[in-house]
Amino acid sequence: MAIMTVHIPDDVKAAFDKAFEGEDKNAVVARLLLEAAEKRERGEPEGERREVSLREAIDAVIALRKQPPYVTDAEIKQAREEGRH
């Protein structure tokens, strides 16, 4: 295992500590570094969101609706009605 020393602003560290409270910080940092390296290898731009076509977005929503927990149209309608009152 290697040791890496990185200097970051105090506010960044505080945000990190809050976001990952109770987790193994070494494991979290290792995972984030690996994800960043993989994105770089794929040529994804840093700090930017990938543009998604409308078709891709629709396909993603349809795929998510097929995964549990299933929510029926009736349940969605009921939640909307309850939210209006």
QUIMO-V369147 format. One record per pair of residues at least 24 apart in sequence whose ideal C-beta (glycine too) atoms are under 10 Angstrom apart, sorted by the first residue. I is the first residue (numbers start at 1). J is the second residue. Records with the same first field share a line. If there is no record, write none. Layout:
I = J  J
This chain:
1 = 26  30
4 = 29  30  33
6 = 33
